[in-house]
Amino acid sequence: MARIKLANAARADLHSLCDFLAQFDLEVADRGNAAILAGLEYIEHHPNSGALPDDRPGVRKSVVAFGASG
């Protein structure tokens, strides 16, 4: 099984996103965090899923469904 290792900058971005959402609604912040973690777990189990962007070889895009627009 593939393993995901987040860069420190990515970890900081996740914390910032959670903090931002928590300003408005703690439940929404928790659900957003859970959605992102579920998305990362999905990628661990399906590492070849996701779209291949034309401008970044070796990288895949994955949209985490959350809210009105993901």
C-alpha positions in Angstrom: 0.0 0.0 0.0 1.2 3.5 -0.8 2.0 5.9 2.1 1.3 9.6 2.1 3.8 12.0 3.6 2.7 15.6 3.8 5.2 18.4 3.5 5.3 20.8 6.4 3.8 23.5 4.2 0.8 21.2 3.4 0.4 20.4 7.1 0.4 24.2 7.9 -2.2 24.8 5.1 -4.5 22.1 6.6 -4.2 23.7 10.0 -4.9 27.2 8.5 -8.0 25.9 6.7 -9.3 24.2 9.8 -8.7 27.4 11.8 -10.4 29.5 9.2 -13.5 27.3 9.2 -13.6 27.1 13.0 -14.0 30.9 13.1 -17.5 30.4 11.7 -18.6 26.9 12.8 -16.6 24.2 14.7 -18.8 21.4 13.3 -18.1 22.5 9.8 -14.3 22.7 10.6 -14.5 19.1 12.0 -16.4 17.9 9.0 -14.0 19.6 6.6 -11.0 18.1 8.4 -12.7 14.6 8.3 -13.4 15.0 4.6 -9.7 15.8 3.8 -8.5 12.9 5.9 -10.9 10.6 4.2 -9.6 11.9 0.8 -6.0 11.3 1.8 -6.9 7.7 3.0 -8.6 7.1 -0.4 -5.4 8.2 -2.2 -3.4 5.8 0.0 -5.5 2.9 -1.1 -5.9 4.1 -4.7 -2.6 5.9 -5.6 -3.3 5.9 -9.3 -6.6 7.7 -9.1 -7.1 11.3 -9.9 -6.5 13.4 -13.0 -3.1 14.0 -14.5 -2.5 17.7 -14.9 -0.7 18.6 -18.2 1.8 21.0 -16.5 2.9 18.7 -13.6 4.3 15.3 -14.6 4.1 12.7 -11.9 1.4 14.6 -10.0 -2.3 13.7 -9.7 -5.2 16.0 -8.8 -7.9 14.8 -6.5 -11.0 16.8 -5.4 -12.3 16.3 -1.9 -16.1 16.6 -1.9 -17.1 19.1 0.7 -19.7 21.9 0.7 -21.2 23.3 -2.5 -18.0 23.2 -4.6 -15.6 20.6 -3.1 
